[in-house]
Amino acid sequence: MSAITCDGERAMLEIGDVFLPPHGLAIATGYDDDGVQTPARLVRTIRQLGYRGTVLHYVGMSHFFRLSQTSGDFLVSTSGDPLNTPTRTWHAAFFAACAAQGFRPIASLSYELFAQHCPDNWMQRDHLGNPALTGWEPPSSLLSPAHTQAMAWLQSVGGAFAQLMADAGCEVRFQVGEPWWWTTVEGRIYLYDAASAAALGGDPVAIPDMRAPLTPAQTDLLDAAGALLAQSTAALVSAVRAAVAPDPVEALALVFTPTILAPAMPELYRANLPLGWAAPAFDRLQVEDYDWLTEGRDAARRRAYETVNTRLGYPPTEQDYLAGFVLDAADADLWRRIDSGIDEAQARSPHEIIVWALPQIMRDGYVRLPAPPSPPTGDEAMQAFDDILYPLALGRDATVIPEFSTSVSVTASGFERRNSLWANARLRFDVGPGVRSEAELGTLIAFFRARRGPARGFRLRDPSDFSSAGMVDTPTELDQELGEGDGLRADFALLKCYGEGEALQVRRITRPDAASVLVSLDGVVQQGNWTLSPGGVITFDEAPPEGSVVRAGFLFDVPVRFAEDQLEISGASFAAGEAPSVPIVEIREAP
């Protein structure tokens, strides 16, 4: 639009005046959703939201291709340019805008195609001849990796997008997006279309239900199907490389672990995570698990990481993690879990973390803030906590002070209004009376200096309350209830309860004595199937069954720090038997 005049007070709204600082994450886009915006606006939005580095761009499954009329139907054209003119124009501008802003786009192409425009003989089919149709309305279908014409068309599409990237001055980065044999929740696998059946021996054995126990012949078929899929993806990558030769191409593959490693179908990995993808088949592997992340299936996620790493052999530095996504606006609260998943992924040190995807981010208003700045170069990073025990035994005269914060206002009539500001007590100690000799005094001073006063925390064993059994009794596996299993959750924080009924107070235990921890499920001691994670969290290898009661017993310490920057000790007073004052205060480590 041009030659438009706006009059009046503040008639023009400025744009581009709000920027988030870079936060270290990359972002995903999709042509089917984002193609209605100009590329310049799209790239500007990405930059304003703080995303940098990679822009993983899914070219889609319904808008990019050229159509031709065949027997009254409009199907994808198998001759000439596979891309329609609007797609070429938009992507040329998009890749150029990415290059101008310093982004590194990836063109993502999947085996998915809008069913209305997909030739029938290109579709994957189950053993009954039913076509593979996704749950979208209207549905898409999955291309058969064995169909020569379908794969030739897909290769021409990949080459066309690669050439657009090269022409825009971008390094060519190409992702094979979620290539798989379609499988339904009912256990049907779709590897019986005519082309696939011919490639798999002509009359492959039927697999009616992937959830049922399989015979050796059926597992052999899945292995063969996986090899066929790997050959197909290798041919696609080779075609992309040939299209822009001699320019280099970074080839990536995306795997969706909740489907290919579904516990209900334990043999599906043979077909959908083939050994033909093992390093160095691709330059980088990309992994996403958003279904499990948003459902809280932490144990399944951890097992999947181990399986993918073991089977394909890509180290973390050669893997990207895709975080997201939220399908419906009504579920926007799931972004909290996704944000936590990003924090967890950063601890695994992947090559890059990519948030999926921009349309949902804009719809729901998800904002990622950068981490606090690190200390200047050459300055020692402060360690907030030294996981060591206070070195002196506390004497009987040591003081323990549980304290709350309560505001009390007195009305003109003399009535009180009390407001409890803290849900849990905070402990204060005076450990000075435990110092009994000049040698212990020297130990205290050395310990104080090593902690740099209150700068570093440490452990302290409260002599009046250090056990899950009562206050000081020997712990058992039945002492404290941590929660009930739901078949999904695998992490249970250690707790200690005080009081009962409405007066119950629940205290998080973050510094247990690891050697003392005992765990039970429905009263049965558990051994070898859980670990103690940092922060006092029991992490099960498998999520406890629904309705099972998780209990634990343990000894624990209190995370504390010195309360003051100075330690005042008089040698004459100490020699006369006067104990020094050494105030210590509890550190809050968890809600």
Backbone torsions as a table, in degrees:
resi	resn	phi	psi	omega
1	MET	NA	148.1	-179.5
2	SER	-152.8	170.3	177.2
3	ALA	57.1	39.8	178.6
4	ILE	-106.5	130.9	-179.7
5	THR	-116.1	133.0	177.0
6	CYS	-121.4	126.2	-178.0
7	ASP	-112.5	163.3	174.0
8	GLY	108.3	171.3	-178.6
9	GLU	-65.2	123.8	178.5
10	ARG	49.9	46.5	-176.7
11	ALA	-72.5	-21.9	-176.8
12	MET	-108.9	130.9	174.7
13	LEU	-97.2	126.6	178.0
14	GLU	-79.1	148.4	177.3
15	ILE	-121.3	161.7	174.4
16	GLY	78.4	18.3	-177.4
17	ASP	-99.2	3.2	179.5
18	VAL	-121.6	121.7	179.8
19	PHE	-130.6	136.3	168.4
20	LEU	-89.8	142.5	176.5
21	PRO	-67.2	154.4	178.4
22	PRO	-57.6	137.7	-178.0
23	HIS	-119.7	6.0	173.7
24	GLY	89.6	2.4	-179.8
25	LEU	-104.4	154.9	173.6
26	ALA	-105.1	175.8	-173.6
27	ILE	-139.2	157.0	177.1
28	ALA	-113.2	145.8	175.2
29	THR	-129.7	172.4	178.9
30	GLY	-148.0	130.7	-176.5
31	TYR	-64.8	-36.4	-179.2
32	ASP	-60.4	-34.6	-179.8
33	ASP	-95.1	-41.8	-172.2
34	ASP	-92.1	-8.3	-176.1
35	GLY	-66.5	-11.2	178.1
36	VAL	-81.8	-8.2	176.4
37	GLN	-101.1	154.7	174.8
38	THR	-70.2	144.5	179.1
39	PRO	-56.8	-36.9	-178.8
40	ALA	-62.2	-42.0	179.3
41	ARG	-66.9	-39.6	-178.9
42	LEU	-62.6	-47.2	-178.4
43	VAL	-67.8	-37.8	177.2
44	ARG	-62.1	-42.2	179.2
45	THR	-62.0	-43.0	179.3
46	ILE	-58.8	-44.8	-178.2
47	ARG	-68.5	-39.4	-179.4
48	GLN	-65.2	-28.5	-180.0
49	LEU	-83.1	3.2	173.7
50	GLY	90.6	4.8	-179.3
51	TYR	-81.9	142.8	-179.5
52	ARG	-140.6	172.2	175.4
53	GLY	78.8	-122.4	-174.1
54	THR	-75.5	141.2	164.1
55	VAL	-118.9	104.7	-179.5
56	LEU	-82.8	108.9	-172.1
57	HIS	-109.7	109.2	175.7
58	TYR	-78.8	120.4	-176.3
59	VAL	-74.0	-9.4	172.5
60	GLY	95.2	-175.0	-178.9
61	MET	-136.5	7.2	-173.3
62	SER	-138.9	-12.8	-172.0
63	HIS	-121.1	-16.8	-167.6
64	PHE	-85.2	-21.3	-166.1
65	PHE	-91.3	157.8	174.1
66	ARG	-86.7	141.8	-177.7
67	LEU	-110.1	152.9	172.1
68	SER	-137.8	151.2	-177.8
69	GLN	-84.7	127.5	-179.7
70	THR	-133.7	111.8	178.8
71	SER	51.4	41.4	178.0
72	GLY	87.1	-10.0	178.4
73	ASP	-104.7	149.9	174.0
74	PHE	-98.2	109.0	-178.0
75	LEU	-117.5	163.8	179.0
76	VAL	-58.3	140.3	-177.9
77	SER	-81.0	131.7	-178.7
78	THR	-101.7	8.8	177.6
79	SER	-129.7	148.8	179.6
80	GLY	74.7	-156.6	-178.1
81	ASP	-67.8	124.5	179.7
82	PRO	-74.2	-17.5	-177.0
83	LEU	-99.0	140.4	174.5
84	ASN	-77.7	164.3	-173.4
85	THR	-63.3	-45.1	177.2
86	PRO	-58.5	-37.6	179.2
87	THR	-64.2	-43.7	179.1
88	ARG	-61.2	-47.3	-177.2
89	THR	-63.3	-45.4	-177.9
90	TRP	-64.2	-46.5	-175.6
91	HIS	-71.5	-31.8	175.1
92	ALA	-60.6	-43.5	178.6
93	ALA	-69.9	-37.6	-178.7
94	PHE	-65.8	-48.9	-179.8
95	PHE	-64.6	-36.7	177.8
96	ALA	-66.1	-40.2	178.4
97	ALA	-65.4	-39.3	176.3
98	CYS	-60.9	-45.9	-179.3
99	ALA	-62.8	-40.1	-178.7
100	ALA	-65.5	-30.8	-179.3
101	GLN	-94.1	3.2	177.9
102	GLY	83.1	12.1	175.9
103	PHE	-81.8	155.8	179.0
104	ARG	-117.7	91.8	-175.6
105	PRO	-72.2	151.5	170.5
106	ILE	-120.0	128.3	173.6
107	ALA	-87.8	118.3	-178.4
108	SER	-105.1	124.6	-179.3
109	LEU	-126.4	125.6	-178.7
110	SER	-105.5	177.4	176.0
111	TYR	-91.0	13.3	-177.0
112	GLU	-95.3	140.1	-177.6
113	LEU	-145.5	137.9	178.8
114	PHE	-53.2	120.5	-169.7
115	ALA	-60.1	-34.6	-177.6
116	GLN	-62.3	-28.0	-177.6
117	HIS	-107.3	10.3	-177.5
118	CYS	-100.5	126.0	175.6
119	PRO	-57.1	140.9	-175.7
120	ASP	-57.5	-39.6	-174.9
121	ASN	-79.3	-1.2	174.0
122	TRP	-87.3	-17.8	-171.6
123	MET	-78.3	142.0	168.3
124	GLN	-65.7	149.0	-178.6
125	ARG	-139.6	152.3	177.0
126	ASP	-84.2	-177.4	-174.1
127	HIS	-68.2	-13.9	177.1
128	LEU	-96.4	-0.1	178.9
129	GLY	90.7	4.8	179.7
130	ASN	-76.0	137.3	-179.6
131	PRO	-73.6	152.1	176.0
132	ALA	-74.9	116.4	179.4
133	LEU	-128.1	129.6	-179.5
134	THR	-78.4	177.4	-178.2
135	GLY	-85.4	0.1	177.4
136	TRP	-66.0	154.2	175.8
137	GLU	-120.7	114.3	-7.9
138	PRO	-69.5	162.0	-170.2
139	PRO	-80.7	160.5	168.3
140	SER	-106.5	171.0	177.7
141	SER	-128.5	173.6	179.8
142	LEU	-113.5	132.1	-178.6
143	LEU	-75.3	142.3	177.4
144	SER	-73.6	122.9	178.4
145	PRO	-63.2	-15.8	-176.7
146	ALA	-96.2	-9.7	-175.6
147	HIS	-81.0	116.1	-173.4
148	THR	-58.9	-47.5	-177.3
149	GLN	-67.6	-41.0	179.1
150	ALA	-62.7	-43.6	-179.6
151	MET	-69.9	-35.8	176.5
152	ALA	-63.2	-40.4	177.8
153	TRP	-65.3	-43.6	-179.7
154	LEU	-62.5	-38.8	178.1
155	GLN	-65.3	-37.4	178.2
156	SER	-67.0	-35.6	176.9
157	VAL	-64.9	-48.2	179.0
158	GLY	-58.9	-42.4	178.3
159	GLY	-63.9	-37.6	-179.3
160	ALA	-65.9	-43.7	178.2
161	PHE	-67.5	-37.8	177.8
162	ALA	-61.9	-40.9	179.4
163	GLN	-65.9	-37.4	176.4
164	LEU	-61.6	-40.0	178.8
165	MET	-65.2	-44.5	180.0
166	ALA	-63.3	-41.5	-179.7
167	ASP	-64.9	-28.5	-179.8
168	ALA	-83.5	-1.0	-179.6
169	GLY	84.8	13.7	177.6
170	CYS	-90.0	150.3	167.1
171	GLU	-68.4	141.1	-173.9
172	VAL	-83.6	117.7	178.4
173	ARG	-128.0	125.8	-171.7
174	PHE	-131.5	129.4	179.9
175	GLN	-113.8	131.8	168.6
176	VAL	-86.3	110.8	-168.9
177	GLY	-92.4	113.5	175.9
178	GLU	45.9	57.0	175.7
179	PRO	-75.5	124.4	-177.8
180	TRP	-161.7	164.2	167.7
181	TRP	-83.8	125.5	-175.7
182	TRP	-63.7	139.4	179.7
183	THR	-139.0	136.8	178.7
184	THR	-97.3	166.0	179.4
185	VAL	-66.2	-19.4	176.2
186	GLU	-79.5	-1.5	175.6
187	GLY	93.3	6.8	178.6
188	ARG	-82.1	133.4	176.9
189	ILE	-111.9	141.2	-169.2
190	TYR	-108.3	76.8	178.1
191	LEU	-129.1	30.0	-174.0
192	TYR	-119.4	17.9	171.5
193	ASP	-62.7	163.3	-172.1
194	ALA	-58.1	-43.6	-177.7
195	ALA	-66.8	-42.1	-179.9
196	SER	-68.5	-41.5	179.1
197	ALA	-59.8	-41.6	178.7
198	ALA	-64.0	-42.5	-179.4
199	ALA	-70.0	-22.1	-178.3
200	LEU	-101.3	26.8	172.6
201	GLY	109.1	-5.6	176.6
202	GLY	98.0	-40.1	-179.5
203	ASP	-142.3	68.8	-175.9
204	PRO	-65.2	147.0	-179.5
205	VAL	-62.7	141.9	-178.8
206	ALA	-74.6	141.7	171.9
207	ILE	-123.7	90.2	-177.1
208	PRO	-67.4	-30.5	-173.8
209	ASP	-148.2	112.1	-179.9
210	MET	-69.1	-13.2	-179.9
211	ARG	-82.0	-18.3	-177.3
212	ALA	-83.6	158.5	173.7
213	PRO	-58.0	137.7	-175.4
214	LEU	-107.8	150.9	177.2
215	THR	-83.3	164.1	175.9
216	PRO	-56.2	-37.1	179.0
217	ALA	-63.7	-37.4	-179.8
218	GLN	-71.7	-41.1	177.5
219	THR	-67.5	-34.0	175.3
220	ASP	-62.7	-39.4	178.1
221	LEU	-63.0	-41.6	179.0
222	LEU	-64.0	-39.6	176.3
223	ASP	-61.4	-42.7	179.3
224	ALA	-65.7	-38.4	178.0
225	ALA	-65.5	-37.8	176.2
226	GLY	-63.5	-42.1	177.4
227	ALA	-62.5	-39.6	178.8
228	LEU	-64.9	-40.7	177.9
229	LEU	-64.5	-42.2	179.5
230	ALA	-64.1	-39.0	176.0
231	GLN	-61.7	-39.6	-179.8
232	SER	-65.0	-45.4	-179.6
233	THR	-67.9	-35.0	177.6
234	ALA	-64.2	-40.7	178.9
235	ALA	-66.0	-36.8	178.3
236	LEU	-64.6	-45.5	178.8
237	VAL	-63.9	-40.7	178.6
238	SER	-61.5	-39.2	179.2
239	ALA	-66.0	-38.5	177.6
240	VAL	-65.8	-42.2	178.3
241	ARG	-62.4	-41.2	-179.0
242	ALA	-66.0	-31.9	-176.1
243	ALA	-66.9	-28.3	-176.9
244	VAL	-119.2	10.2	179.6
245	ALA	-56.7	142.6	7.2
246	PRO	-89.7	9.6	178.4
247	ASP	-63.4	144.1	179.1
248	PRO	-74.5	157.9	176.8
249	VAL	-130.5	129.8	171.2
250	GLU	-91.1	116.3	-176.1
251	ALA	-101.9	133.3	-179.1
252	LEU	-130.8	157.5	174.2
253	ALA	-131.3	142.4	179.2
254	LEU	-110.5	128.6	177.7
255	VAL	-120.8	140.6	-179.4
256	PHE	-111.3	99.3	-169.3
257	THR	-65.9	-33.3	-179.7
258	PRO	-60.4	-24.2	177.1
259	THR	-90.6	-51.9	-172.1
260	ILE	-74.1	-18.9	177.9
261	LEU	-120.2	32.2	-179.9
262	ALA	-59.8	125.5	-179.1
263	PRO	-57.8	-29.8	-178.6
264	ALA	-71.5	-17.1	-179.5
265	MET	-127.8	73.9	-168.6
266	PRO	-66.4	-14.8	-179.2
267	GLU	-102.0	1.2	-174.8
268	LEU	-65.2	-27.3	-179.5
269	TYR	-57.6	-27.7	-179.3
270	ARG	-59.2	-38.5	-178.2
271	ALA	-89.7	-34.6	-170.5
272	ASN	-109.6	2.0	170.4
273	LEU	-137.4	63.3	-170.8
274	PRO	-68.8	151.2	177.5
275	LEU	-64.6	-18.8	175.9
276	GLY	-65.4	-12.2	175.4
277	TRP	-92.1	-2.2	-177.2
278	ALA	-60.7	150.4	178.9
279	ALA	-55.7	137.0	9.4
280	PRO	-104.8	42.0	-179.9
281	ALA	-57.8	-36.9	175.9
282	PHE	-122.4	157.5	177.4
283	ASP	-73.5	-26.6	-178.5
284	ARG	-155.3	147.3	176.7
285	LEU	-109.2	138.6	176.7
286	GLN	-118.0	134.8	-172.8
287	VAL	-125.4	135.1	172.8
288	GLU	-133.8	149.2	-177.2
289	ASP	-149.0	37.9	-168.0
290	TYR	-62.9	-31.1	177.5
291	ASP	-59.0	-48.8	-179.6
292	TRP	-68.0	-37.1	-179.2
293	LEU	-63.5	-49.4	-176.9
294	THR	-72.8	-21.7	177.1
295	GLU	-87.8	-8.3	-179.7
296	GLY	81.4	21.8	-179.2
297	ARG	-85.3	69.0	-174.4
298	ASP	-67.1	-38.6	-179.4
299	ALA	-63.8	-42.3	178.9
300	ALA	-63.8	-38.9	179.2
301	ARG	-63.0	-45.3	-178.3
302	ARG	-65.1	-40.8	177.5
303	ARG	-62.7	-38.4	-178.8
304	ALA	-64.8	-40.3	177.2
305	TYR	-58.5	-44.9	-178.9
306	GLU	-64.3	-41.9	-179.7
307	THR	-63.8	-47.3	-179.5
308	VAL	-62.5	-44.4	-179.2
309	ASN	-62.6	-43.0	-177.9
310	THR	-69.9	-43.1	-173.5
311	ARG	-75.8	-38.9	-174.3
312	LEU	-104.9	-22.7	169.9
313	GLY	75.9	23.5	174.8
314	TYR	-88.5	123.5	177.7
315	PRO	-68.9	162.5	-178.7
316	PRO	-53.7	-34.4	-179.3
317	THR	-70.6	-10.4	176.2
318	GLU	-113.0	23.0	176.2
319	GLN	-126.0	144.5	169.7
320	ASP	-110.6	150.0	177.2
321	TYR	-114.0	127.4	177.4
322	LEU	-97.8	118.3	-178.9
323	ALA	-103.3	136.3	-177.4
324	GLY	135.5	-168.0	-9.1
325	PHE	-127.0	170.9	-177.9
326	VAL	-114.1	113.1	-175.1
327	LEU	-69.4	-47.1	-173.2
328	ASP	-111.6	142.5	179.8
329	ALA	-61.5	-28.8	179.9
330	ALA	-64.6	-17.9	-178.5
331	ASP	-104.1	26.3	-175.5
332	ALA	-58.7	-25.1	179.1
333	ASP	-61.7	-18.4	179.5
334	LEU	-64.7	-17.0	177.7
335	TRP	-62.1	-25.2	177.1
336	ARG	-63.3	-43.2	177.9
337	ARG	-67.7	-38.4	178.9
338	ILE	-63.1	-41.3	179.1
339	ASP	-62.8	-40.7	176.1
340	SER	-65.3	-37.3	177.0
341	GLY	-63.1	-33.1	176.1
342	ILE	-65.5	-43.1	177.3
343	ASP	-59.7	-42.5	179.5
344	GLU	-64.7	-41.9	-179.3
345	ALA	-63.8	-35.8	179.1
346	GLN	-62.5	-31.1	177.5
347	ALA	-68.6	-24.2	177.7
348	ARG	-83.1	-8.3	176.6
349	SER	57.9	54.2	174.5
350	PRO	-72.5	169.8	178.3
351	HIS	-61.3	-43.7	-178.3
352	GLU	-157.0	150.4	175.2
353	ILE	-114.8	125.6	-174.6
354	ILE	-117.8	126.1	-178.4
355	VAL	-90.0	128.2	-177.7
356	TRP	-110.6	117.3	-1.3
357	ALA	-147.0	171.1	-173.7
358	LEU	-56.2	-42.8	-179.7
359	PRO	-57.5	-41.0	179.8
360	GLN	-74.5	-33.3	176.4
361	ILE	-62.2	-44.7	179.4
362	MET	-68.9	-38.1	179.9
363	ARG	-65.0	-42.7	-172.5
364	ASP	-97.4	-11.6	178.5
365	GLY	76.9	28.8	178.8
366	TYR	-68.8	129.5	179.2
367	VAL	-126.8	126.1	176.0
368	ARG	-102.0	125.7	179.0
369	LEU	-97.5	146.9	179.5
370	PRO	-69.3	155.1	176.1
371	ALA	-68.0	155.8	177.0
372	PRO	-56.2	145.9	-178.3
373	PRO	-63.1	145.9	178.2
374	SER	-79.2	162.1	179.5
375	PRO	-62.2	157.5	178.2
376	PRO	-58.6	153.9	179.7
377	THR	-56.5	130.8	179.3
378	GLY	93.7	-10.7	178.7
379	ASP	-93.8	132.3	-177.8
380	GLU	-68.0	128.6	177.2
381	ALA	-68.2	133.1	-178.2
382	MET	-75.6	127.8	175.0
383	GLN	-88.4	119.1	-172.4
384	ALA	-71.3	-26.7	-174.7
385	PHE	-146.5	130.4	172.3
386	ASP	-100.4	117.0	-173.6
387	ASP	-80.7	62.8	178.3
388	ILE	-131.8	157.5	-175.8
389	LEU	-89.6	144.1	172.9
390	TYR	-53.7	129.3	-165.2
391	PRO	-78.7	-9.5	-175.7
392	LEU	-111.8	145.6	174.8
393	ALA	-72.2	138.5	-179.6
394	LEU	-80.1	130.7	178.7
395	GLY	-74.4	169.7	-179.7
396	ARG	-64.4	-24.6	-178.5
397	ASP	-87.5	-0.7	177.2
398	ALA	-61.9	143.3	-174.1
399	THR	-100.5	134.1	174.5
400	VAL	-120.3	125.7	-175.1
401	ILE	-129.2	100.1	170.0
402	PRO	-75.1	133.0	-177.8
403	GLU	-133.1	146.3	172.9
404	PHE	-116.3	168.5	174.7
405	SER	-117.2	111.9	-176.3
406	THR	-131.0	127.1	175.4
407	SER	-93.2	130.9	-178.7
408	VAL	-122.5	119.6	175.6
409	SER	-115.0	134.8	-178.8
410	VAL	-105.4	124.0	-179.7
411	THR	-76.6	171.4	-179.3
412	ALA	-63.1	-26.0	-179.8
413	SER	-86.5	-1.5	178.1
414	GLY	95.1	-5.0	176.7
415	PHE	-77.5	151.8	-178.2
416	GLU	-105.5	149.2	168.8
417	ARG	-123.4	118.4	-175.8
418	ARG	-112.3	135.4	-179.9
419	ASN	-129.0	114.3	-179.8
420	SER	-82.2	117.1	-175.0
421	LEU	-87.2	-23.2	-179.5
422	TRP	-114.1	134.5	176.9
423	ALA	-77.6	-26.5	-177.9
424	ASN	-128.8	152.2	178.6
425	ALA	-71.1	150.3	171.4
426	ARG	-112.9	133.8	-174.9
427	LEU	-92.2	142.8	169.1
428	ARG	-124.0	146.3	179.9
429	PHE	-131.7	153.1	164.4
430	ASP	-125.4	105.6	-173.4
431	VAL	-96.6	7.6	-179.4
432	GLY	-57.6	-42.1	-178.7
433	PRO	-62.2	-12.4	177.7
434	GLY	-81.2	-7.1	179.4
435	VAL	-86.8	114.8	-169.2
436	ARG	-113.4	-13.0	-176.0
437	SER	-147.5	168.0	177.9
438	GLU	-65.8	-30.6	177.3
439	ALA	-65.5	-43.4	178.1
440	GLU	-67.4	-33.8	176.7
441	LEU	-62.3	-42.1	177.1
442	GLY	-64.0	-38.9	176.8
443	THR	-61.6	-43.1	179.5
444	LEU	-61.5	-46.5	-178.1
445	ILE	-63.6	-41.9	179.0
446	ALA	-63.9	-40.6	179.8
447	PHE	-66.0	-40.9	178.7
448	PHE	-62.2	-43.6	179.9
449	ARG	-66.5	-39.5	-179.8
450	ALA	-65.9	-30.4	177.3
451	ARG	-83.5	-4.6	-176.3
452	ARG	54.2	48.5	-178.7
453	GLY	67.4	-129.5	-177.8
454	PRO	-83.2	5.4	-173.9
455	ALA	-68.9	-35.4	-177.0
456	ARG	-118.6	136.2	177.3
457	GLY	-83.8	171.5	178.8
458	PHE	-160.7	174.8	179.1
459	ARG	-90.2	146.3	173.3
460	LEU	-139.8	129.7	177.2
461	ARG	-85.8	112.6	178.1
462	ASP	-71.3	115.3	-174.9
463	PRO	-67.0	-14.5	-178.3
464	SER	-101.3	-9.2	-175.8
465	ASP	-162.0	94.4	-178.7
466	PHE	-139.3	12.4	-176.8
467	SER	-131.5	150.8	174.8
468	SER	-74.3	-17.9	179.5
469	ALA	-96.5	106.8	-175.6
470	GLY	62.1	-126.1	178.0
471	MET	-114.6	-38.3	-175.2
472	VAL	-137.7	13.6	-176.4
473	ASP	-80.5	171.6	179.2
474	THR	-72.6	125.9	-176.2
475	PRO	-71.7	150.8	172.1
476	THR	-127.8	169.4	-177.2
477	GLU	-71.5	-5.1	-176.1
478	LEU	-107.6	6.4	-168.7
479	ASP	-64.1	-54.9	-171.0
480	GLN	-124.6	130.8	176.4
481	GLU	-83.1	124.6	-178.6
482	LEU	-95.7	-17.6	-179.5
483	GLY	149.0	-179.4	177.4
484	GLU	-112.3	142.2	177.0
485	GLY	-71.1	149.0	175.9
486	ASP	-126.1	10.1	-178.2
487	GLY	81.5	-6.2	-178.5
488	LEU	-118.6	-49.9	-174.1
489	ARG	-71.7	134.4	-179.9
490	ALA	-118.2	-12.2	-177.1
491	ASP	-107.6	128.6	179.5
492	PHE	-131.6	119.4	-179.3
493	ALA	-76.3	142.9	176.0
494	LEU	-70.3	135.0	-177.5
495	LEU	-132.7	155.1	167.5
496	LYS	-133.9	130.0	-176.5
497	CYS	-103.4	140.4	176.6
498	TYR	-123.2	136.2	-179.6
499	GLY	79.1	-166.8	-179.2
500	GLU	-157.4	167.2	178.5
501	GLY	61.8	-138.9	-178.7
502	GLU	-68.3	-21.9	-179.3
503	ALA	-89.2	7.8	-177.5
504	LEU	-64.2	131.5	174.2
505	GLN	-117.6	129.9	-177.8
506	VAL	-108.2	125.1	-177.5
507	ARG	-112.7	128.0	175.0
508	ARG	-78.0	134.7	177.8
509	ILE	-107.2	111.5	-175.7
510	THR	-104.3	-13.6	-177.6
511	ARG	-127.2	66.0	178.1
512	PRO	-74.2	159.9	169.9
513	ASP	-80.7	106.4	-170.7
514	ALA	-56.4	-37.2	-177.0
515	ALA	-69.9	-16.3	-175.6
516	SER	-96.4	-8.2	-170.6
517	VAL	-73.3	130.2	175.0
518	LEU	-123.1	139.2	-176.1
519	VAL	-129.5	142.2	177.5
520	SER	-137.1	151.3	170.9
521	LEU	-119.2	119.7	-177.0
522	ASP	50.5	38.0	175.9
523	GLY	86.3	-4.6	-178.6
524	VAL	-98.9	124.2	-179.0
525	VAL	-60.5	135.9	179.2
526	GLN	-107.9	132.2	178.9
527	GLN	-137.9	135.1	174.6
528	GLY	81.1	-1.6	-178.4
529	ASN	-119.6	17.9	177.3
530	TRP	-150.7	161.0	175.5
531	THR	-133.5	157.3	176.2
532	LEU	-95.8	111.1	-178.8
533	SER	-87.5	161.2	177.6
534	PRO	-56.0	146.2	-179.4
535	GLY	86.2	11.4	178.0
536	GLY	71.5	49.5	-178.6
537	VAL	-121.7	127.6	174.7
538	ILE	-84.5	121.6	-179.3
539	THR	-114.1	113.4	179.9
540	PHE	-83.6	146.1	174.5
541	ASP	-65.3	-38.1	176.1
542	GLU	-123.9	138.3	179.4
543	ALA	-59.1	131.8	178.0
544	PRO	-57.8	145.8	-177.9
545	PRO	-59.5	156.7	179.9
546	GLU	-62.0	131.9	178.5
547	GLY	87.6	-11.7	179.1
548	SER	-72.1	145.5	-177.2
549	VAL	-100.3	124.8	-179.8
550	VAL	-98.9	123.5	178.0
551	ARG	-128.6	161.6	179.7
552	ALA	-153.4	155.7	172.0
553	GLY	-130.2	150.3	-173.0
554	PHE	-171.2	159.2	163.7
555	LEU	-99.7	155.3	-176.0
556	PHE	-151.2	160.1	174.8
557	ASP	-115.0	167.1	178.5
558	VAL	-103.8	128.8	173.7
559	PRO	-74.5	124.1	-173.5
560	VAL	-138.1	173.5	170.7
561	ARG	-146.1	162.4	172.3
562	PHE	-67.1	140.9	-173.5
563	ALA	-79.8	-21.2	-173.6
564	GLU	-131.9	161.4	179.8
565	ASP	-79.9	-13.5	-178.5
566	GLN	-124.2	154.1	177.6
567	LEU	-123.6	107.3	-173.7
568	GLU	-95.8	114.0	-178.9
569	ILE	-135.0	128.2	176.8
570	SER	-102.3	122.3	-179.3
571	GLY	-61.6	-39.6	-179.0
572	ALA	-66.6	-44.0	-179.6
573	SER	-65.2	-39.7	-179.9
574	PHE	-64.6	-40.9	179.0
575	ALA	-65.3	-27.9	179.4
576	ALA	-83.3	1.7	176.5
577	GLY	95.7	7.3	179.5
578	GLU	-86.9	123.7	-177.2
579	ALA	-75.7	139.4	176.5
580	PRO	-73.0	161.8	175.5
581	SER	-98.6	122.2	-179.8
582	VAL	-127.8	84.9	-177.9
583	PRO	-74.3	138.4	179.5
584	ILE	-133.9	143.6	-177.0
585	VAL	-128.5	145.3	-179.2
586	GLU	-71.1	146.3	175.2
587	ILE	-101.6	129.6	175.1
588	ARG	-82.0	118.6	-178.3
589	GLU	-111.2	-14.5	-178.8
590	ALA	-153.2	152.3	179.0
591	PRO	-60.8	NA	NA
